[in-house]
Amino acid sequence: MFMYLYHILFMIHMTTLKKVDDQTFELEITGTVTISFKLEDEFIKEVDNVARNLGYTNRSDFIRDAIIYYLGYLKRNGNHNNNLNTEYY
């Protein structure tokens, strides 16, 4: 039980609490950056369908994994400049 509480306290220390409105707060985990971009409605529906069918619980995890996979593909096939960081793939 102590280790569990220690882990929670450690995670709280590594996050920033941001108030969105009177009832909503966001935890921003250090090392994770939120980005936004625009996609057409029909494409979002297709992304959500594929993500759900593959067992993802949210769109963000699926998109992150798809980007990591594609960067790995580029690296393996030599279709990149030599600046790709291979830490994630």
Number of C-alpha atoms within 10 A of each C-alpha: 6 7 8 9 10 11 12 12 11 11 14 14 12 13 15 13 12 11 11 9 8 6 6 8 11 12 13 15 14 11 7 8 7 6 6 5 4 6 9 7 9 9 10 13 12 11 15 19 14 14 19 14 10 10 10 15 12 11 15 14 12 19 15 11 13 13 13 16 14 13 19 17 14 14 18 11 9 10 10 12 8 8 7 11 10 10 6 9 14
